[in-house]
Amino acid sequence: MIVTETALAGAYTIDVERHEDERGHFGRVFCTDEFAAHGLHFTVAQASLSYNRRSGTLRGMHFQFPPDAETKYVRCTRGAIFDVIIDLRPESPTYLRHVSAILSANNSRGLYIPKRFAHGFLTLVDDTEVSYLIGEAYAPNASGGLNYADPLLAIAWPLPITVISERDRNWAPIAVDGDDRLARMDLLASA
């Protein structure tokens, strides 16, 4: 595995070191020892799979508040996605900044997302599957989200968004009419 830190401290891309022969290729996509060698102590509590019928499907920008904040390791096993993570750590110099990565079945790239980050993706092709390893069980009462089109975040989505859930469409911007959602997000600092 090739583990590379992104511009957001604690978040990593994970590339597969492929061993190829006439059969195809083989490579490791997850190893607790290799993760630990990079300071990533990740225990899987849940594994999930997302199937997306159409290109232009957006899921996100999701997170869970502490004490149920999630660590995730995301890979695209079929198709391709434009994956985005946002730093929600108020004490971080990259607070509210984001990075993106193309994850696809062809490039086998994964993205390690630490606690206190929002995550979402846009499908780039039809019939896309995304696999998640998650370090915390889903806690509906702790779930939160950010608006994918929030001007403060300035995410440049590469395709028009054609499919999105009502919930994801209606996440409020971070600051609306003087009601600053950042105050609630400061709770993330306690994790």
Backbone hydrogen bonds in HBPLUS format (Angstrom, degrees):
<---DONOR---> <-ACCEPTOR-->    atom                        ^
c    i                          cat <-CA-CA->   ^        H-A-AA   ^      H-
h    n   atom  resd res      DA  || num        DHA   H-A  angle D-A-AA Bond
n    s   type  num  typ     dist DA aas  dist angle  dist       angle   num
A0002-ILE N   A0015-ASP O   2.74 MM  13  4.90 162.6  1.77 147.6 151.2     1
A0015-ASP N   A0002-ILE O   2.85 MM  13  4.90 171.6  1.86 144.7 146.3     2
A0004-THR N   A0013-THR O   2.97 MM   9  5.31 169.4  1.99 157.3 160.6     3
A0013-THR N   A0004-THR O   2.84 MM   9  5.31 158.1  1.89 157.0 157.6     4
A0006-THR N   A0011-ALA O   2.80 MM   5  5.69 171.1  1.80 155.7 154.4     5
A0011-ALA N   A0008-LEU O   3.03 MM   3  5.79 162.9  2.06 150.6 152.5     6
A0012-TYR N   A0112-TYR O   3.17 MM 100  5.03 151.0  2.25 131.1 139.7     7
A0112-TYR N   A0012-TYR O   2.73 MM 100  5.03 167.1  1.75 157.5 161.4     8
A0014-ILE N   A0110-GLY O   2.85 MM  96  4.82 162.6  1.88 130.2 132.0     9
A0110-GLY N   A0014-ILE O   2.78 MM  96  4.82 155.3  1.84 140.5 148.7    10
A0019-HIS N   A0026-PHE O   2.81 MM   7  5.22 155.7  1.87 149.8 158.2    11
A0026-PHE N   A0019-HIS O   3.00 MM   7  5.22 138.4  2.18 126.2 138.6    12
A0021-ASP N   A0024-GLY O   2.93 MM   3  5.51 157.4  1.98 151.9 158.3    13
A0024-GLY N   A0021-ASP O   3.05 MM   3  5.51 142.4  2.20 113.2 122.9    14
A0035-PHE N   A0031-CYS O   2.91 MM   4  6.14 162.7  1.94 159.0 164.6    15
A0036-ALA N   A0032-THR O   2.85 MM   4  5.96 165.1  1.87 147.5 152.1    16
A0037-ALA N   A0033-ASP O   2.96 MM   4  6.18 145.6  2.08 141.9 151.1    17
A0038-HIS N   A0035-PHE O   2.90 MM   3  5.35 148.7  2.00 110.7 120.6    18
A0040-LEU N   A0035-PHE O   2.92 MM   5  4.90 159.4  1.96 136.2 130.4    19
A0039-GLY N   A0036-ALA O   2.90 MM   3  4.82 162.2  1.93 110.0 111.9    20
A0045-ALA N   A0134-ILE O   2.74 MM  89  5.87 161.4  1.77 148.7 155.1    21
A0046-GLN N   A0134-ILE O   3.04 MM  88  5.09 148.6  2.15 149.6 149.6    22
A0134-ILE N   A0046-GLN O   2.75 MM  88  5.09 165.1  1.77 169.3 166.2    23
A0048-SER N   A0132-TYR O   2.93 MM  84  5.03 156.2  1.99 137.4 145.1    24
A0132-TYR N   A0048-SER O   2.82 MM  84  5.03 167.6  1.84 152.4 151.6    25
A0050-SER N   A0130-VAL O   2.78 MM  80  5.02 160.8  1.81 149.3 156.0    26
A0130-VAL N   A0050-SER O   2.81 MM  80  5.02 151.5  1.89 142.1 151.7    27
A0052-ASN N   A0128-THR O   2.77 MM  76  5.15 149.3  1.87 154.9 164.3    28
A0128-THR N   A0052-ASN O   2.97 MM  76  5.15 152.6  2.04 151.8 152.0    29
A0127-ASP N   A0053-ARG O   2.97 MM  74  4.61 161.9  2.01 111.3 115.8    30
A0056-GLY N   A0123-THR O   2.92 MM  67  5.27 171.8  1.92 132.8 135.4    31
A0162-THR N   A0056-GLY O   2.88 MM 106  5.05 148.9  1.98 124.5 134.6    32
A0163-VAL N   A0056-GLY O   3.31 MM 107  6.18 163.3  2.34 128.3 125.0    33
A0123-THR N   A0057-THR O   2.88 MM  66  5.28 156.9  1.94 143.9 150.7    34
A0058-LEU N   A0163-VAL O   2.84 MM 105  6.24 163.2  1.87 171.8 172.6    35
A0059-ARG N   A0121-PHE O   2.94 MM  62  5.51 160.8  1.98 160.2 166.5    36
A0121-PHE N   A0059-ARG O   2.80 MM  62  5.51 149.5  1.89 151.2 160.9    37
A0146-LEU N   A0061-MET O   2.88 MM  85  5.17 146.6  2.00 140.3 151.3    38
A0062-HIS N   A0119-HIS O   2.76 MM  57  5.22 146.4  1.88 154.8 143.4    39
A0119-HIS N   A0062-HIS O   2.81 MM  57  5.22 147.5  1.91 137.3 147.6    40
A0063-PHE N   A0144-GLY O   3.10 MM  81  5.31 146.0  2.22 137.8 134.1    41
A0144-GLY N   A0063-PHE O   2.81 MM  81  5.31 156.5  1.86 160.5 154.9    42
A0065-PHE N   A0142-ALA O   2.76 MM  77  5.11 162.0  1.79 147.8 149.2    43
A0068-ASP N   A0065-PHE O   2.98 MM   3  5.75 135.1  2.18 130.4 130.5    44
A0135-GLY N   A0071-THR O   2.79 MM  64  5.00 165.8  1.81 154.2 155.6    45
A0072-LYS N   A0113-ILE O   2.84 MM  41  4.98 161.7  1.87 145.2 151.5    46
A0113-ILE N   A0072-LYS O   2.67 MM  41  4.98 176.9  1.67 158.9 159.7    47
A0073-TYR N   A0133-LEU O   2.83 MM  60  5.09 145.9  1.94 150.6 157.5    48
A0133-LEU N   A0073-TYR O   2.91 MM  60  5.09 151.9  1.99 141.1 150.3    49
A0074-VAL N   A0111-LEU O   2.94 MM  37  5.25 162.2  1.97 147.4 147.9    50
A0111-LEU N   A0074-VAL O   2.86 MM  37  5.25 149.6  1.96 146.5 156.4    51
A0075-ARG N   A0131-SER O   2.92 MM  56  5.25 157.6  1.97 152.9 158.8    52
A0131-SER N   A0075-ARG O   2.73 MM  56  5.25 163.4  1.75 166.5 170.5    53
A0077-THR N   A0129-GLU O   3.03 MM  52  5.61 135.1  2.24 129.3 141.8    54
A0129-GLU N   A0078-ARG O   2.82 MM  51  4.89 152.2  1.90 129.2 136.6    55
A0105-ALA N   A0079-GLY O   3.01 MM  26  5.66 160.6  2.05 155.2 156.1    56
A0124-LEU N   A0080-ALA O   2.86 MM  44  5.37 177.9  1.86 141.9 141.2    57
A0081-ILE N   A0103-LEU O   2.79 MM  22  5.39 158.6  1.84 161.0 168.4    58
A0103-LEU N   A0081-ILE O   3.03 MM  22  5.39 155.0  2.10 145.5 153.1    59
A0082-PHE N   A0122-LEU O   2.85 MM  40  5.17 159.9  1.89 150.4 156.9    60
A0122-LEU N   A0082-PHE O   3.00 MM  40  5.17 150.0  2.09 133.2 142.3    61
A0083-ASP N   A0101-ALA O   2.85 MM  18  5.27 165.7  1.87 164.9 160.6    62
A0101-ALA N   A0083-ASP O   2.89 MM  18  5.27 145.0  2.02 142.7 152.5    63
A0084-VAL N   A0120-GLY O   2.83 MM  36  5.42 171.9  1.84 166.7 164.4    64
A0120-GLY N   A0084-VAL O   3.01 MM  36  5.42 149.2  2.11 158.2 161.4    65
A0085-ILE N   A0099-VAL O   3.03 MM  14  5.72 160.4  2.07 162.8 168.8    66
A0099-VAL N   A0085-ILE O   3.10 MM  14  5.72 148.0  2.21 150.7 160.5    67
A0086-ILE N   A0118-ALA O   2.94 MM  32  5.00 152.0  2.02 135.7 141.1    68
A0118-ALA N   A0086-ILE O   2.91 MM  32  5.00 152.6  1.98 140.1 147.2    69
A0087-ASP N   A0097-ARG O   3.02 MM  10  5.80 161.8  2.06 170.0 172.5    70
A0096-LEU N   A0087-ASP O   2.73 MM   9  5.12 163.8  1.75 153.3 154.2    71
A0088-LEU N   A0116-ARG O   2.94 MM  28  5.32 147.5  2.05 152.0 153.8    72
A0092-SER N   A0089-ARG O   2.86 MM   3  5.36 164.9  1.88 124.0 129.1    73
A0095-TYR N   A0092-SER O   3.22 MM   3  5.18 153.0  2.29 113.9 111.1    74
A0097-ARG N   A0094-THR O   2.90 MM   3  5.34 159.0  1.95 137.9 137.6    75
A0108-SER N   A0104-SER O   2.99 MM   4  5.87 135.5  2.19 142.2 153.0    76
A0142-ALA N   A0139-ALA O   2.82 MM   3  5.38 155.1  1.88 122.4 130.8    77
A0143-SER N   A0140-PRO O   3.34 MM   3  5.27 162.0  2.37 100.7 105.9    78
A0150-ASP N   A0147-ASN O   3.10 MM   3  5.27 166.1  2.12 117.5 117.3    79
A0153-LEU N   A0150-ASP O   2.99 MM   3  5.49 136.2  2.19 112.3 123.2    80
A0154-ALA N   A0150-ASP O   3.17 MM   4  6.51 151.1  2.26 149.8 158.5    81
A0169-ARG N   A0165-SER O   2.96 MM   4  6.16 152.8  2.04 149.1 157.1    82
A0170-ASN N   A0166-GLU O   3.06 MM   4  6.17 139.2  2.23 143.7 153.6    83
A0170-ASN N   A0167-ARG O   3.16 MM   3  5.27 129.9  2.43  96.6 109.5    84
A0181-ARG N   A0174-ILE O   2.69 MM   7  5.02 152.2  1.76 170.5 177.0    85
A0176-VAL N   A0179-ASP O   3.28 MM   3  5.24 169.7  2.30 129.1 129.8    86
A0179-ASP N   A0176-VAL O   2.74 MM   3  5.24 161.6  1.77 130.9 132.4    87
A0183-ALA N   A0180-ASP O   3.29 MM   3  6.05 156.0  2.35 116.5 120.4    88
A0184-ARG N   A0181-ARG O   3.07 MM   3  5.37 123.1  2.40 103.2 116.1    89
A0185-MET N   A0181-ARG O   3.11 MM   4  6.47 154.7  2.18 147.1 154.8    90
A0186-ASP N   A0182-LEU O   2.94 MM   4  6.20 129.7  2.20 143.6 156.0    91
A0186-ASP N   A0183-ALA O   3.29 MM   3  5.25 137.7  2.48  92.0 103.3    92
A0187-LEU N   A0184-ARG O   3.04 MM   3  5.73 160.8  2.07 115.4 121.4    93
A0188-LEU N   A0185-MET O   2.79 MM   3  5.50 158.2  1.83 119.5 126.4    94
A0189-ALA N   A0186-ASP O   2.98 MM   3  5.49 155.9  2.04 112.0 119.1    95
A0190-SER N   A0187-LEU O   3.10 MM   3  5.70 159.7  2.14 114.0 119.9    96
A0191-ALA N   A0188-LEU O   3.27 MM   3  5.77 170.2  2.28 114.8 117.5    97
